Amino acid sequence: MKGSKRIIAVLLALAMVFGLAACGPSGNTANNNAAPVQNNTNNTPAAPQPVYGGVLRMHCPSTATALCNLIKSVGHGFIAGCVEALGKRDFVTQEISPWLADSWTFDDKTNTVTVKLHQGVKFHDGSDFNAEVVKWCNDLAKKNNRLSTAHNFETEVVDNYTVKIIFDQFYLDWEQCALTSVNYYSKEAYDKNGEEWFLSNPVGTGAFKFVEYIPNQKVVYTKNENYWRKDANGNQLPYLDGYEAVIITDQNAAMTAFVNGEIDHLVGTDEAVIQQLITNGYTNKCYVLPDSTTTFEVYANTVIKENNPWADVNVRKAVFLYGIDWEDLTVLAGGKSAICTHSISLENTLMYDPTFNDAYKYDLEKAKKMLADAGYPNGFDSQLMTTAISKPCATVLQEKLKALGINVTIEQVGGGDAKRYDPSIPGIEMWATTTNWDVTLRPLGSMHSPLDLGGSKTQGPVVKVDFSQAYRDLYAKTAAAKTLEERAEWGKKALRQLYIEDVNSTLCYVKANAQFYGDNVHEAEFEFNWSSPEVAWKDK
Amino acid sequence: MAKYLLKRIGTMIIVIIIVSLATFFLTNLVPGDIVYTVAGSDEIDDAMYDRIYHELNLDKSTIERYLIWVRNALKGDFGMSYAYSKPVWELIKARIPTTLYISIMSIVLSVPIGVVFGMITAVFRKKWPDTVFTMIANVLNCLPQFWIAILLMYIFCLKLKWLPSMGFGFPAKVGWPKFIQTSIMPIICGSLNAIAGFTRQTRTSMLEVIRQDYIRTARAKGISERKVYFKHMMKNGLIPIITVLGGRLAHILGGSMIIENIFSIPGMGVLARTSVEGKDIPTLQAIVLITTLVSCAAYILTDIAYVVVDPRISLSESGD
């Protein structure tokens, strides 16, 4: 009897253990169960009519340290719908339509944009949106280095509802710079409450009024009943009762919240989570377009000339054009959602060149022969500097280089580490950045903007790369272009010179965060950087 | 007793000084230029760089900066958060209640359950309840907290759809139903490991007590088993539990980091993580200091509790 009870006890305990284990996500089967199949592609009826009500809960994968982008860097998801700009850029067509500005004209003799402001717009605190506020906000953003371009301009008040934005020289992207690079906040709120308050209490003109920020949890907005815009049918905007930017840093937790319907949107940064959702029928609606994509790029220190194999262009060609299987590296380091490309201009962007990637042909034997011809038949030792974000790419690259006999030691440094800006440190470096694909804004991507556009003079590639004169000439012509066509023509040549002829740098792959939306959400498919949820709506 | 307490408080002050020194100097070794972190951008001009550099007292020696920091900390001024541009104390003050609530409720839940389980295993030693509960305790002890959290989410959020997977708010803010809903999973998650710990500790100490002569005497006198368990055994058997409890209390502010991050609860754990990620050194220093202070206080309270529970234990010089 005693023995049988003991057996029962053991069996019960085992059952409990297996029960627990069976509940947990183990392997694909369990993972598939974790996210029930939903098809949110295009199954909704044609042209559904917007309905009022509901709260849109958008996911933000990182926390907000401030809510005023005139002073500090703020992810736009945290202030979307609350603050607005003079113009609104369509991130697909790149066209700018009037928003807080009614119209504008550009005088190319004086490089001046004259902007007529929309009259009758009020901030959430009741103060008037006018020319004085525009100048104040522009100046504040400039003072705090918060403009999205490094262009130099002054703002002048002409009358209550007219401002002049005067550039120090001609910039092809004057329209974007003058109309979309600054969001407008209430000056009265700043004067009344001070900067500390202002940083975390946004007072804008947008469709949603700020309610509260619960740090590390969410930013809550409520409908602005007096919003100044109406939809195409004359209905008052916004449709939603509220908007929340919900902060969930853990990707598994975010996925659970999304599948459970607690949030309407998910930013996928973890490859396993992205693939799990895709496997279960969700659609990644990310647009791999300007301003949404992180590039992983490797460049070599070519400033040091002696005892530096990387200073030899033939070594760089051997390694980067032929010696690395970039497709394989992309999958291993970036996952299935990463895109293997070597050009900073993707399809549909200004300088897109369909034959650009043809120059990269993986041929290990050829690479080894070229290395031998360059005087390195047995490879060489070097170092590879990386930040945390590009560590996976660096690790895979390290393994790939071993096949060529090149042994690199990885050194991980912080983003602002002085070593990254020290040209006396030899080796190669991974450079991960959210690239400005819109090459009208910065002709050849943010990496190279400091060459002539007044950006940082200390960024890694600029101080560590010995850019050829041929590239510098082409770059200068690209930057000085007066038309988009002219910029595209010179830009393509400059990119070829930089990446294929000089091989100063090689783009490994690009990767954008995945964007998933609940199937009850409409018109919310926005890129955080450029849109707002004033026209979004949810099914009842 | 008073002498002992003074001695312990003295030790606590030394520990805090050592921790503050270590924290200050180690956080100052963090790679990267903190000026850029404060500016929020790598692209700042020299004038702005210089302004921030002086504001952060970076033109002074590390020792000078440490002394300035200590002087201000003693006045309750932990400086401004680099990341949030708010006074650090304000950030911490807003998060302490949440973390305390989750941690204390986890302890409140785990102590009685753990003690009951422990008593059952001791009383029914070598019988099936002992095997079952010991096995449960061992399993719970082995399961990592993050896995338990994900498992709970899977069951209660995805499958049963009973509970929200994230967030937390006190009743005054979100109402009682939401408060209770958002409390359940974090508290259970925080309790399970603790239940295992209390079960094992109770079992061990009860088994020691159960062999004592006074228990045998009590039984010989014809006292009911119930009285023997609850009056004689429990009273003495639970003293070692105070040690475990003290250890739990010592981590009351810093122990819920995993839970807070997984369930998106805005507490001290999340603040600690974001301050590390964002190189928010003043916040990190303050968190470490306050956590140390709470830990030291918890251990002193544990010692005092021993005396209160068991008068045979002395905290006098000779009795230590």
Contacts between the chains, C-beta under 8 A, distances in Angstrom:
chain1	res1	chain2	res2	distance
A	2	B	127	7.9
A	5	B	127	7.1
A	5	B	128	4.5
A	6	B	128	6.0
A	6	B	131	6.5
A	8	B	128	6.3
A	9	B	128	3.5
A	9	B	129	7.7
A	9	B	131	4.0
A	9	B	132	5.0
A	9	B	135	7.9
A	10	B	131	6.5
A	10	B	135	7.9
A	12	B	132	5.7
A	13	B	131	6.7
A	13	B	132	5.7
A	13	B	135	3.7
A	13	B	136	7.1
A	13	B	139	7.8
A	16	B	135	7.5
A	16	B	136	6.7
A	16	B	139	7.0
A	17	B	135	7.8
A	17	B	139	5.8
A	20	B	139	7.1
A	20	B	143	7.7
A	20	B	151	7.1
A	23	B	151	5.8
A	23	B	154	6.5
A	23	B	155	6.1
A	24	B	147	6.8
A	24	B	150	7.2
A	24	B	151	5.2
A	24	B	154	7.1
A	25	B	150	6.9
A	25	B	154	6.6
A	34	B	154	6.4
A	34	B	158	6.1
A	35	B	158	7.9
A	36	B	158	7.9
A	63	B	274	5.3
A	65	B	40	7.8
A	65	B	83	4.3
A	65	B	84	5.2
A	65	B	85	7.3
A	65	B	278	6.8
A	66	B	84	7.2
A	66	B	85	6.2
A	72	B	40	4.7
A	72	B	85	7.0
A	73	B	40	4.5
A	73	B	41	6.4
A	145	B	39	7.3
A	145	B	41	5.5
A	145	B	43	6.0
A	145	B	44	5.5
A	145	B	45	7.4
A	145	B	48	7.0
A	146	B	41	7.9
A	150	B	43	7.2
A	196	B	85	6.5
A	196	B	86	6.9
A	199	B	85	5.2
A	200	B	84	7.7
A	200	B	85	7.9
A	200	B	86	7.3
A	214	B	169	7.8
A	214	B	266	5.8
A	215	B	84	6.9
A	215	B	91	7.0
A	215	B	94	7.2
A	215	B	266	5.9
A	215	B	271	7.8
A	216	B	264	7.6
A	216	B	266	4.2
A	216	B	270	4.5
A	216	B	271	6.8
A	216	B	274	6.5
A	217	B	167	6.1
A	217	B	168	7.7
A	217	B	264	6.3
A	217	B	265	7.7
A	217	B	266	4.3
A	218	B	167	7.4
A	246	B	166	7.6
A	246	B	167	8.0
A	246	B	264	7.8
A	247	B	264	6.8
A	248	B	166	5.9
A	248	B	264	4.9
A	249	B	261	6.5
A	249	B	264	7.5
A	249	B	270	7.9
A	249	B	273	7.8
A	250	B	261	5.7
A	250	B	262	5.3
A	250	B	264	7.4
A	252	B	150	6.0
A	252	B	153	7.8
A	252	B	262	7.5
A	253	B	153	7.0
A	253	B	165	6.2
A	253	B	166	6.0
A	253	B	261	8.0
A	253	B	262	5.2
A	253	B	263	6.8
A	253	B	264	6.1
A	256	B	153	4.7
A	256	B	154	7.5
A	256	B	157	5.3
A	256	B	158	6.1
A	256	B	165	4.3
A	256	B	166	7.9
A	257	B	157	7.8
A	257	B	164	7.7
A	257	B	165	4.7
A	257	B	166	5.0
A	257	B	264	7.9
A	259	B	158	6.1
A	260	B	157	4.7
A	260	B	158	6.2
A	260	B	161	6.6
A	260	B	164	7.4
A	260	B	165	5.5
A	262	B	164	5.6
A	262	B	165	6.1
A	262	B	166	6.4
A	413	B	31	5.9
A	413	B	32	7.7
A	414	B	30	7.3
A	414	B	31	4.2
A	414	B	32	3.2
A	414	B	279	7.6
A	415	B	32	6.2
A	415	B	36	7.8
A	415	B	42	7.3
A	416	B	32	3.9
A	416	B	33	4.4
A	416	B	34	7.8
A	416	B	36	4.1
A	416	B	37	6.5
A	416	B	42	6.3
A	417	B	31	4.9
A	417	B	32	5.0
A	417	B	33	7.5
A	418	B	33	6.4
A	455	B	43	6.0
A	456	B	42	6.1
A	456	B	43	4.2
A	458	B	42	7.8
A	459	B	42	7.1
